[in-house]
Amino acid sequence: MTTVHESATAADLLVWPASTAEPAPGGLAVGGVPLAEVADRFGTPVYVLDEAEVRDRCRTYRDAFPDAEVLYAAKAFLCRAMAHWMDEEGLGLDVCSAGELELAVTTGFPPERIVLHGNAKSPRDLDTALRLGVGRIVIDSPAEIARLAAAVGPDGHQKVMVRVVPGVSAGGHEKIRTGTDDQKFGLSISDGHAQHAIARILDQPQLELTGLHCHLGSQIVGVKPYLVAVRRMVGLMARLREQHGLVLPELDLGGGHGIAYRPGEAALDLTALARKVRAELAGSCVAAGLPVPRLIIEPGRAIAGPAGIAVYRVLSVKHTGGHVFVAVDGGMSDNPRPALYGVRYAPRLIGRPSTADRARVTVVGRHCEAGDVLAADAELPADTRPGDLLAVPVAGAYHLSMASGYNLVGRPPVVAVHDGHARLLVRRETLEDLRSRDVGL
């Protein structure tokens, strides 16, 4: 078996899981399982998750940040198996809803290693968090303080953090930048709302403030924004000590670590991030006369994204108006990211060899929407035809977690591959599933 890194197409496959191999020309295998076999066995569209890649990325984070608490951001993609893998690899969980929280805890994940956040937590979210004994709740608005204190009760106790807006603009798209004052998350340092909320929390004896939280955005590929955030957060911690005699033991820098979706794209250097953030945190704390708080980070996309592959079957190839449209049996209902953020992918023909020249095409989905484009300006063999299989790498994050029921086509299954075996993690959503929710006439 020839690994893809030794094949003639190695440059095209740099963003694929490390286990990817090419046992025959055009026949890619991941985790020792040919993707064409997965498609035949489970149908298409199908999402393939490389268990070893997920686990290796967890270990890379733990090695890079040995003294930090690493929380997997479940919003990227969560299922029972993923929660189980995170538990076994020693990561905590960052969840945004009662649904994510209950799925994790009913799988056996320790609730004390879970952090709940979100800009608009419902009463059910808070009640579920308290009932299950979640480790920390991140307060995102002043209204949550009294609401949470009342829910905890005078004799209760809950650890909390405050999400702070540090005034740092970073991220791959304006819709995924969350570190500035002009978006919905957190409490601003610059206008004093963060400080005011902290003072209110300190007046609630049943709430224990353990630290500050910030999240700058998503798809950040440079280290500098994190260093600026560290300095500003430590500055706020120093002011809190002066005003309240408060020394906070934790600092959560969130996630947003950028990954490459196509060969040649930039990705965040995790080793550099860990080294420079630790140095900046230590230096800033020394300058402020503060003990160094325990660092918390929340990678999601950087763990799940590169471990996933979406496999589609070509339904039609249309030449019109000087364009070539390759339509597949999935689309924006299982991957809304191109429509939302204009992201670009590098799909690949799999399942058969082709010696044809490459042609520039637009890979589109099956939905009744002009914006249902999975890959604009993609390069595929000119002989791509109906019945062929296309695989889209880096599909493990924010695909199925953001999937919809558009056109009632049903969401694809998730299949794990590991050591030559494939097993179903999440079954395909069927027409009966969709009908069963429709209870009235």
N, C-alpha and C positions, 0 to 999 in steps of 0.2 A: 504494500500500500504506500502510495506517495503522498506525503503531507502537502497541503496547499502551499506551504511556504517554500517548497521545493519545485512546485509546478510552474508552468509557463505563465500562469495567471496569478502569481502570488500577490502582485501589487493590487489587484482587484479585491483580494480577500483579506486585507490587513485588518478590517474591522469585524471579521467573523470570530466566533469563539475559538479559543486555542485548540480545542479538540477537533476542529474541522479538518477533514482529510478528503482526498480525491482518489478513491480506489480504482476508478476508471474515468476516462475523459468525460467531463460533463456530469459525472455522478458524484455529487457531494454527500458526505456523511458527517454528522455531528454527534458527538458522544458515542461513536461507534455504530450509529444507526443511519443508513442511507435515507436522505430526506424524501426521495421518491417512494420508498417503502412506507414512510409515515403517512404520506399523502394517500397512498393506495389503501392503507389500513384504516385510517381515521377520516378520510375524505378531506375536501378543501372547501373553504379556507381552513387552515389549521395553524396554530401557534405552537412552536417547538421551543422548549426551555431546557438549556443545558445545565443540569444540576451541578456538575463539577465547576463550570464557569461561575455560577452564583457563589458557590462555597469558596472558590479561590479568591474572588473579589472581596468577600467578607474577611478572609484571612489577610489579604493585602492591606485592608484598612486597619485591622487590629495590629498588624506589624508596624504600620506607619505611625499609628497613634497609640502606643502601648499604654500610656497613662490616661487616655481619654475614654469617655463612654461613647460608644458608637451605636447610634439608633438607626435602624433601617426605616426610611420614609415609606410607609405602607401604601401611600397614595399612588406611588409609581406602578405597583402591581402587587396585589395580595391574594393569596389563596391559602388553603390549609397547609399545603406542602411548603409554601414559602415561609409561613410563620414557623413551621417545624424546623426548617433549615436554619432560620435566623436564631432560634433557640439553641440548636445544637452548636452553632458557630459562635455563641456567646455574645450576640448583638442584642440590643434592646429594640423596641419598636416605637415609632412615632406615628400616631393615628389621628384621624380628623373627624371621626364620627362614631356613634354607637355601633353602627354596622361593622366597621373595621375592628373596633374594640372587641365586640362579642365574638366575631369569627376567630380572632387570635386567642382569646381566653378559652373559648370552648374547644379549641385545638389543643390546649394544654400550656399555652404560653404564660409565663409568670406575670400577673398584672402589675406587680411592683416594678417591673422593668419596662413598663409602657408609659409613654407621655402622650397626653391628649392635648391637641391644640386646634385652632380654627377661629376664624374671625366672627362667626355667628353661631355659637354652640346652642343647640336647642335644649329645652328642659330635659328631654330624653337623653341627650348626650351626657349632660352633667349627672343626671340620676344614675345612668348606667355606669359611668366612671366611678361614682362613689360606691355603688352597690358592689362592683367587682373589685374595688380596691386598687384603682390605677395609681401608679407611682407619683406622677406629677401632672398638674393641669396648668397649661399656659394661658394666662389671662390676657385677652386681646382687646378688651374694651372696659370702660368704667362700669357699665351696667352688669358685667359678670361678677364684679366683686361682691356686691350685696346679694345677688342671686345665689352665688356659690356659698357664701357664708351662711345664708338661711338654709340652704339644702344640707350643709354639713351639720348644722345645729350647734347649740352652745357647748355641748360636751364632745363634739366631734373634732377631727383633725385631718387636714389635707395639705400636702405640700404643693406649692404653686410657684410658677415663674411668671415674669411679665415679658411680653413680646414688645421690644423696643424698636423704633424706626431710627436707624443711625444716620440717615441722610446720605447713603452711598448708592449710587446708580450703577448697577451691574446686571448682566444677563444678556442672553442671545436675542431677545425680542422684547419690544416694549410691553407686551402682554404678560411677560414672565419676569418683570423687574419689580421687586417688592421691598426694596430697601430705602425708598424715598417717600416723602410726605404726601405725594399725590395719588396714593393707592389705598386700598381698603384695609390693609393689615396693620396691626400694631399701634403703638402709642409713641408719639414723636418726642424726641429729646428737645428739639429746637423750640417748640412752643410750650414746653413744660408739662404736657399732659402725662408723659411717662412718670415724671417725678410726683405729680399729684396722685396718680393711681397708686404708686408705691406707698405713699403716706397713708392712703386709705386702707391698703392691705395691712399695714402695720397696726392699724386700729382694730383689726379683726383677730383676736387671739387664737381662733380655731384655724386660721390660715397661716401656714409657715412659708415665708418667702425664702426660697433656697437659691435663687439666682435670676439672671437676666437672659433673655432669649432674643436672637435676631436672625433674620433670614433675608439675604440680599436679593435673591432671584434664582433663576435657573439657567443652565448652560453657560456658566461662568468659566472661562478658560485661562484667566490670569490670576495670579496670587495677590496682586496689589490691593484689590477691593477688600479682601479679607483682613489685610493688615491695617487698613484704614479703619475698618469696623472694630478691630480689637482695640485700637487706640481710643476710639470714641466710647466704646463700652466700658473700658477701664476708667476713662475719665468720669463717666457717670457713676461708676462704683465708688470712686474716690469721693465724689460729692455726697453720695449717700452716707458714707462713713462720717463725713464732716457734719451733715445735717441730723443724722439719726443714730450715729454710733453703730451703724450696721455694716458688718463685714460679710459679704455674700460668698458662699463656698463654691458656686457653680456659674459657668458661663457657657451658654449654648450658642454656637455660631451658625446653626442651621446647616443647610447643604447647598444644593445648586451646582455641584461639581460637573463641569462640562465634559461631554464625551464626543468622539468623532462618529458621525453617521455615515460618512463616505471617506474613502481613502484620500489622504492628504489633508483632511480637516484637522484643526487644532483640538487638543484635549487638555484638560487641566493636569498638570504634573503633580501627582499626589505626594511624591517624596519631597518636592520643593515646598508644597503647601504645608506639609507637616513640619518640616524643619523651620521655615520662616515664621509660621504662626506661633509655634512654641517659643521661638526666640523673641518675637515681638511681644507676646503675652508676658513672658518673664521680665523683659526689659521695661515694659510699661508699668508693671506692678512694682518693680523695684523703684522706679522713678516716683511712683505715687505712694510708696510706703505701704503697699498692700501685700498680703499673702497671695500667692498665685492660686486662683480658683481652679477647680477641676474643669477641664474642657469637655464639652459635649458637641458632637457633630452628627449630622443627619443625612447621610447619603441615601439616595433612592435610585434615581436613574443610573448612577455610576455602578450600581451593583446589578440591577435587573436588566437594564437596557441592552448591553452587549451580549447578554446570555440568551436573548430571544431571537427567533427567526419566524417570520410569517411566510407561509407557503400558499400560493394561489394557483388556480388553473386558468389558462387563457381561454376566454370565451369567443373573442373575435379580434380580428386585425383589420382596421379600416384606414384606407388612404383617402384623405379628403382635404381640399384646400391647401395642398402642399405639406400637410401634416400626416403623421402616422400615429394612430391611436390603437394601443394594445389594451383591450378591456379584459378585466379579470373578474372572478366570481366573489370578490370582496369589495372593500372600498371604505368610504368615510364612516360607515357604521362600526367598523372594527378598528379604524385608524383615522381619527379626525384631525390629527396634528398638521398635515399639509394644508387643510382648509383653515385651521385656526392660526397657524404660525408661519405658513409658507415654507415648512422644512423640506429638505430634499434627501432622497434616498438613492441607493445604488442597487437596484434589483438585478437578479442574475438568472439566466436560463439554467435549469437543472434537469436531470433525468435523462438527458441524451447529449451526445457531442454535436457540435456544429463547427464547420470550417468556414461558414459564411462571414463576410465582412460585417463589421458592426454598423448599425444604423441608429440615428438619433430618433427616439420615439417618446411619446407621452403615454405612461401607464395610467389608465383610468379605471375607476370602479364601476359597479353595476347600478348605482343609485341615480335617481332622477334629480340631479343637481349638477350644474355646470362646474361647480367647484370641487366635484368628486374626482380629484386628481391625486393619485398615490405617488407618482414620480414624474415630474416634468423634466424634459431634456435628459432622459435616461438613454444609455447605450446598450442595445441588445443585438443579437445576431439578426441579420436582415431576413433570415428564413424563419423567424419566430412565427408560430402558427397556432390556430385553435387546438386545444388539447395539451399544449405544452405546459410545463410547470415553471413558475417564477418564484424565486425565494428572495425575500427582503430581509437583510440582516439588521441588527441593532433594533429589534422590534419588541424588546421585553418590557419597556416602560412607557406608560401613558398611551398605550394602544387599547388593550382590552379594559384597562381601568377607566378609560374615558369613552368606552363603546356605547352605542345607542341602539334603539330599536327602529331606526329609520327604515321605512319600506317593509317592516316586519320580516326581515330576512333571517333573523336569529344570529346570535353571537357565536363565533367559532369556538371549538374546544382548545384546551391547552394540554399538550403532551410533554412529559419530561423524558429526556434521554440521558442515559448514564451507563457506561461500561457495556455498550452493545445492546441495551434493553430500552424499550419504549413503554411508558405506562401513562394512562389517562389520568390527568389531575382534575380537569374541569370538563364536563361533557358539553357537547354542542347543545345550544338552545334550540328547541324544536318548535314546530308550529303548535303542538299541543301545549307547550309551556306558555306560549303567547296567548292562545285561546283561553286558557284556564284563568287568566287574570281579568278577562273581559266578562263580567258577571251580570250585566244588565242589558235590557233592550229599550 
